[in-house]
């Protein structure tokens, strides 16, 4: 479930309230309560058309109402008790007055609207998961997102809601709620869906699906897959049952009537109330049932069942990243958990600059790599720090408590803080507030570390230093000695905090936060050079060398996919040394002046007709190498070598590179990635070699 959807809902409310002033005379200023809404639509793919009728039953005493509907729609009639009434439809807002004396008005709205947003099967990398598609009714399939306003949307979510869908024979449709009935004739396919506890906006999908059904207790499980992927149904239904069971154990009862895995006709990864929508190319990836799918299932509780109140920021993406993407790795192995947390810190340090940073309380949804690193990564680390401080039992009890008290409603960061305080018996308000209201994070280092012999053992002392305007946090230290390890957590509050650790055997190394347990801004020496180093750069130059085999447009598209669409392209001979020294460089082809390119890592060898990587040869037109290297002559800057062996290789593999953000070297051939990895990074600020000190 993406945060931009919640932002769209907030915008919808603002628009409707602003237009309330220009509504028909006598319109109410308080949103009218809706007891029930029934929506009946017919899909006409050949004409890209939705034709529908909706009956909205308002609470007694309602005098006026506003509804949101696609600006491109045509409203054919509005009636109450079978009698037409005047209405106004402007800029996507339908306003009406209820005739006096109507007890519990049932307003019937008839409309039609065309939806045909351009759909690409190979869209460019984007932080917008819809790729600009809000609504499309086509021969290949139908996708109507809630933000398309394909049906009349009241200001308040109805207490009950039902949806009837008619489509051409062979076309199956799915939306929120329980499948009440389904029938198919030689002409038409019909289905009826009903929500006992509606939430948010409705989305609708349709296509030539093959449907499989199972039960998990009282929950209906479905797969709606196209014929070419129908064989994957069992794998997805098995995974759905597995993760629903896990999350019910952690959070409490599943909040909806069904869960369905639905295939889309263009690449997406959505989580809607009671179903997920995955593109066909995504569904075929073997790891999706254990990565993207549990992420979307977790959103059933966090983001769909309970929505974030955006006034305090969107907590749902950080929480679901922690409970799905991270927690499942931690359960597989401690090492995987550590690596995931470390990568979150690397991504933040690589992708977030001073100009793109903002507090967590300002996060509403991802719009670029920086906002994703803040809302998803920093948010996940905040939940990890809370769990680490209070323990598993109070942490998950707080989540279950929130589900009991806020399900089918909304929650704020303050609600989470209060829940964690109640479950743990500790007051979390001030400590959590600093992470929500301040941008950035602590920059920590070890200072003045000394070792001395005391009796039969040794003592290591020093300071944990952090930049001015310090944060309050608990910082782990690990002392490695000949006889084992000593761990201690130091409460840090000021610019310098003294610590002392003892060891019965000779100390060898002292490490600050070696397992990435706390959110902090890594120092440059802790960050390996990766693809994300280019994504997060505030100044990049694309350098075209004499042996660049990519077309200018392909090279430009690569930079755009790495969030550097404004980066200039310069021929190597025209590269200004001053500009090169203050910029990150991306070379297309090997530069003639090899001094511009840092020393290649061991195992990498460039040859006249290709390259070698870790002993494997890549030659011919099908290969591509990408290296991202730290530049010792320009501290803090990187140089990337983009080396396609032909234009066809460049155009085929360049769009894939953005998806390998945490890696520093990539090799492609034979249609896929063949090698990937990252050079190790270390920094004396957080790792002190004690063997060099005289005891």
Secondary structure, 3 states (H helix, E strand, C coil): CCHHHHHHHHHHHHHHHHHHCCCCCCCCCCCCCEEEEEEEEEEEHHHCEEEEEEEEEECCCCCEEEEECCCCCEEEEEEECCEECCEEEECCEEEEECCCCCCCCEEEEEEEEECECCCCCCCCCCCCCCCCCCEEECCCCEEECHHHCCCCEECCCCCEEEEEEEEECCCEEECCCEEEEEEECCCEEEEEEEECCCCCCCCEEEECEEEEEEEECCEEEEEEEEHHHHHHHHHHHHHHHHHHHHHHHHHCCCCCCEEEEEEECCCCEEEECCEEEEEHHHHCCCCHHHCHHHHHHHCCCECCCEEECHHHCCCHHHHHHHHHHHHHHHHHCHHHHHHHHHHHHHHHHHHCCCCCCCCHHHCCCCCCHHHHHHHHHHHHHHHHHHHHHHCHHHHHHHHHHHHHHHCCCEECHHHHHHHHHHHHCCCCHHHHHHHHHCCCCCCEEEEEEEEEEECCEEEEEEEEEECCCCCCEEEEEEEEECCEEEEEEEEECCCEEEEEEEECCCEEEEEECCCCCCCCCCCHHHCCCCHHHHHCCCCEEEEECCCCCCCHHHHHHHHHHCCCCCCEEEEHHHCCHHHHHCCEEEEECCCCCHHHCCCCCCCEEEECCEEEECCEEEECCCCEEEEEEECCCCCCCEEEEEEECCHHHHHHHHHHHHHHCCCCEEEEECCEEEEEECCCCCCCCCEEEHHHCCC
